[in-house]
Amino acid sequence: MYNPYQYNPYHFNQTQQYNPNPNKHTVLRTVEPFVQYGLHEAKHTSYAHALREVAAITYLMGMGYDPNMAHRIVESWEINEVFYPGQRFNS
């Protein structure tokens, strides 16, 4: 199979378009409020529910949503503190 980049001398000289080593402190500082929120939420629901909620929020943040908007979106998915109809409270 023909690979057009195999013979392109400029292919390997291109600069990366993303930072493969994001600043650890920036990442942890950004997610910390949601970690604390998840720990608080787990006291009232379950750890599984809280982890799903925080994971969904941070996933949306990774997709480019503003943190507050991501939180509101995930909260809008809940009905009576569950994400799926018929879901048990402690699962």
C-alpha positions in Angstrom: 0.0 0.0 0.0 1.3 3.5 -0.9 2.0 5.8 2.0 2.4 9.4 0.8 4.2 10.4 4.0 6.8 7.7 3.6 8.7 9.7 1.0 7.9 13.2 2.2 11.1 14.7 3.7 9.1 17.5 5.4 6.7 15.1 7.2 9.0 14.4 10.2 10.1 18.1 10.5 6.6 19.4 11.3 5.9 20.8 14.7 3.3 19.2 17.0 -0.1 20.8 17.0 -0.8 19.9 20.7 1.1 19.8 23.9 1.7 16.2 24.9 2.7 17.2 28.4 0.0 19.5 29.8 0.8 21.4 32.9 0.0 19.0 35.8 -1.0 21.8 38.2 -3.3 23.4 35.7 -5.1 20.2 35.1 -5.4 19.3 38.7 -6.5 22.8 39.7 -9.2 22.7 37.0 -10.7 19.4 38.1 -10.4 19.9 41.9 -13.7 21.7 42.4 -15.4 18.7 40.7 -13.5 16.2 42.8 -14.7 18.0 45.9 -18.2 18.2 44.5 -18.2 14.4 43.7 -17.1 13.6 47.3 -19.9 15.7 48.7 -22.4 14.2 46.2 -21.4 10.7 47.2 -22.5 11.3 50.8 -26.1 11.9 49.5 -26.3 9.4 46.6 -23.6 6.7 46.0 -20.0 6.7 45.0 -20.9 5.1 41.6 -23.4 7.9 40.9 -20.9 10.6 42.0 -18.1 9.1 39.9 -20.4 9.0 36.8 -21.4 12.6 37.3 -17.9 13.9 37.8 -16.6 11.8 34.9 -19.4 13.2 32.6 -18.7 16.8 33.7 -14.9 16.5 33.0 -15.6 14.7 29.7 -17.7 17.6 28.5 -15.0 20.0 29.7 -12.5 18.0 27.6 -14.9 18.4 24.7 -14.6 22.2 25.1 -17.6 23.1 27.3 -17.3 25.7 30.0 -17.1 24.0 33.4 -20.3 25.6 34.7 -22.1 24.7 31.5 -20.8 21.1 31.6 -22.1 20.8 35.2 -25.5 22.2 34.3 -25.8 19.8 31.4 -25.0 16.7 33.5 -27.3 17.9 36.2 -30.1 18.2 33.6 -29.7 14.5 32.8 -30.7 13.5 36.3 -34.2 12.8 37.4 -34.6 12.1 41.1 -30.9 11.7 41.5 -30.5 9.0 38.9 -29.4 9.1 35.3 -31.5 6.2 33.9 -35.2 5.4 34.6 -35.4 2.4 36.9 -31.8 2.8 38.1 -31.4 1.8 41.7 -30.3 4.6 44.0 -27.3 2.7 45.4 -25.8 1.4 42.1 
